[in-house]
Amino acid sequence: MADILIIEDEETLLATLGLELQRAGHTVVAAHDGATGLKAVETFEPSIALVDIKLPDIDGVEIIERFRKTGHDFPIVVMTAYGTVGGAVEAMTRGTRRAGHWTGGIRWWRLPGQHRQGCGT
């Protein structure tokens, strides 16, 4: 199973997604903001990270850049409820090349195959 980092400021989504991934047998570290997510990778190397683009403290794209600059090369899935193609494209050109993005509501059972592979399911 995978070690998954979730960085998401919407508490209900963070808790629900974390619980579902844990039920599927994954180890999950949940961060409610960018600073907490960046701190988490100091002691936890995820197999994959799910990163919200719109966070209250640090933009998700900046988080991705910081991961890459510090040598973290795990796949990253960009999440956004805003459905902006421009934001997803920017994130992909700045570091999410290995996993990708999805927009709108998250349904784990509908997660595209390449993302499920990154999580080992």
C-alpha positions as a Markdown table, in Angstrom:
| # | Residue | x | y | z |
|---|---|---|---|---|
| 1 | Met | 0.0 | 0.0 | 0.0 |
| 2 | Ala | 1.0 | 3.6 | -0.5 |
| 3 | Asp | 2.1 | 6.4 | 1.8 |
| 4 | Ile | 0.0 | 9.4 | 0.9 |
| 5 | Leu | 0.2 | 13.0 | 1.8 |
| 6 | Ile | -2.9 | 15.1 | 1.4 |
| 7 | Ile | -2.7 | 18.9 | 1.6 |
| 8 | Glu | -6.3 | 20.3 | 1.6 |
| 9 | Asp | -7.8 | 23.2 | 3.6 |
| 10 | Glu | -11.4 | 22.1 | 3.4 |
| 11 | Glu | -11.7 | 20.1 | 6.6 |
| 12 | Thr | -14.6 | 17.8 | 5.6 |
| 13 | Leu | -12.9 | 16.8 | 2.3 |
| 14 | Leu | -9.5 | 16.3 | 4.1 |
| 15 | Ala | -11.1 | 14.0 | 6.7 |
| 16 | Thr | -13.2 | 12.1 | 4.2 |
| 17 | Leu | -10.5 | 11.5 | 1.7 |
| 18 | Gly | -8.0 | 10.6 | 4.5 |
| 19 | Leu | -10.5 | 8.1 | 6.0 |
| 20 | Glu | -11.3 | 6.4 | 2.7 |
| 21 | Leu | -7.6 | 6.1 | 1.8 |
| 22 | Gln | -6.9 | 4.6 | 5.2 |
| 23 | Arg | -9.8 | 2.2 | 4.8 |
| 24 | Ala | -8.2 | 1.1 | 1.6 |
| 25 | Gly | -5.0 | 0.2 | 3.5 |
| 26 | His | -2.9 | 3.3 | 2.8 |
| 27 | Thr | -0.9 | 5.3 | 5.3 |
| 28 | Val | -2.1 | 8.9 | 5.2 |
| 29 | Val | -0.6 | 12.1 | 6.5 |
| 30 | Ala | -3.1 | 14.9 | 6.4 |
| 31 | Ala | -2.2 | 18.6 | 6.3 |
| 32 | His | -4.7 | 21.4 | 6.5 |
| 33 | Asp | -2.5 | 24.0 | 5.0 |
| 34 | Gly | 0.7 | 24.4 | 2.9 |
| 35 | Ala | 3.1 | 25.1 | 5.7 |
| 36 | Thr | 2.0 | 21.9 | 7.5 |
| 37 | Gly | 2.3 | 19.9 | 4.3 |
| 38 | Leu | 5.8 | 21.2 | 3.7 |
| 39 | Lys | 6.8 | 20.4 | 7.3 |
| 40 | Ala | 5.4 | 16.9 | 6.9 |
| 41 | Val | 7.8 | 15.9 | 4.2 |
| 42 | Glu | 10.7 | 16.6 | 6.5 |
| 43 | Thr | 9.9 | 13.3 | 8.3 |
| 44 | Phe | 7.5 | 11.5 | 5.8 |
| 45 | Glu | 8.4 | 10.7 | 2.2 |
| 46 | Pro | 5.0 | 9.9 | 0.5 |
| 47 | Ser | 4.5 | 7.6 | -2.4 |
| 48 | Ile | 2.2 | 10.2 | -3.8 |
| 49 | Ala | 0.8 | 13.6 | -2.7 |
| 50 | Leu | -2.6 | 15.1 | -3.3 |
| 51 | Val | -2.3 | 18.9 | -3.3 |
| 52 | Asp | -5.1 | 21.5 | -3.4 |
| 53 | Ile | -4.2 | 24.5 | -5.5 |
| 54 | Lys | -6.1 | 27.0 | -3.5 |
| 55 | Leu | -4.8 | 27.0 | 0.1 |
| 56 | Pro | -5.1 | 29.8 | 2.6 |
| 57 | Asp | -1.3 | 30.3 | 3.3 |
| 58 | Ile | 0.7 | 29.0 | 0.3 |
| 59 | Asp | -0.4 | 28.5 | -3.3 |
| 60 | Gly | -0.4 | 24.8 | -4.3 |
| 61 | Val | 1.9 | 25.5 | -7.2 |
| 62 | Glu | 4.5 | 27.0 | -4.9 |
| 63 | Ile | 4.3 | 23.9 | -2.7 |
| 64 | Ile | 5.0 | 21.7 | -5.7 |
| 65 | Glu | 7.9 | 23.9 | -6.7 |
| 66 | Arg | 9.3 | 23.7 | -3.1 |
| 67 | Phe | 9.0 | 19.9 | -3.1 |
| 68 | Arg | 10.9 | 19.7 | -6.4 |
| 69 | Lys | 13.6 | 22.1 | -5.3 |
| 70 | Thr | 14.3 | 20.1 | -2.1 |
| 71 | Gly | 14.7 | 16.9 | -4.1 |
| 72 | His | 11.3 | 15.3 | -3.5 |
| 73 | Asp | 10.3 | 13.5 | -6.7 |
| 74 | Phe | 7.1 | 11.7 | -5.7 |
| 75 | Pro | 4.0 | 11.9 | -8.0 |
| 76 | Ile | 1.7 | 14.8 | -7.3 |
| 77 | Val | -2.0 | 15.0 | -8.1 |
| 78 | Val | -3.3 | 18.6 | -8.2 |
| 79 | Met | -6.8 | 19.0 | -6.8 |
| 80 | Thr | -9.1 | 22.0 | -7.4 |
| 81 | Ala | -12.7 | 22.6 | -6.9 |
| 82 | Tyr | -12.5 | 25.6 | -9.2 |
| 83 | Gly | -12.1 | 23.6 | -12.3 |
| 84 | Thr | -9.6 | 26.1 | -13.8 |
| 85 | Val | -7.7 | 24.5 | -16.6 |
| 86 | Gly | -5.1 | 27.3 | -16.5 |
| 87 | Gly | -4.2 | 26.6 | -12.9 |
| 88 | Ala | -3.9 | 22.9 | -13.6 |
| 89 | Val | -1.7 | 23.5 | -16.6 |
| 90 | Glu | 0.6 | 25.8 | -14.7 |
| 91 | Ala | 0.9 | 23.2 | -11.9 |
| 92 | Met | 1.7 | 20.5 | -14.4 |
| 93 | Thr | 4.4 | 22.5 | -16.1 |
| 94 | Arg | 6.0 | 23.2 | -12.7 |
| 95 | Gly | 6.2 | 19.8 | -11.3 |
| 96 | Thr | 3.2 | 17.4 | -11.5 |
| 97 | Arg | 4.3 | 15.8 | -14.7 |
| 98 | Arg | 4.3 | 12.3 | -13.1 |
| 99 | Ala | 0.7 | 12.2 | -11.9 |
| 100 | Gly | -1.6 | 15.0 | -13.2 |
| 101 | His | -4.8 | 16.6 | -11.9 |
| 102 | Trp | -8.5 | 16.4 | -11.6 |
| 103 | Thr | -11.2 | 19.0 | -11.0 |
| 104 | Gly | -14.5 | 19.2 | -9.2 |
| 105 | Gly | -15.7 | 16.7 | -6.6 |
| 106 | Ile | -13.4 | 13.8 | -5.7 |
| 107 | Arg | -14.7 | 10.3 | -5.9 |
| 108 | Trp | -11.9 | 7.9 | -5.0 |
| 109 | Trp | -13.6 | 5.1 | -6.9 |
| 110 | Arg | -13.5 | 7.3 | -10.0 |
| 111 | Leu | -9.9 | 8.4 | -9.7 |
| 112 | Pro | -8.3 | 7.9 | -13.0 |
| 113 | Gly | -6.1 | 4.7 | -13.4 |
| 114 | Gln | -2.8 | 6.5 | -13.5 |
| 115 | His | -3.5 | 8.2 | -10.1 |
| 116 | Arg | -4.7 | 4.9 | -8.6 |
| 117 | Gln | -1.5 | 3.3 | -9.7 |
| 118 | Gly | 0.5 | 6.0 | -8.0 |
| 119 | Cys | -1.2 | 5.0 | -4.8 |
| 120 | Gly | -0.6 | 1.3 | -5.4 |
| 121 | Thr | -4.2 | 0.3 | -5.9 |
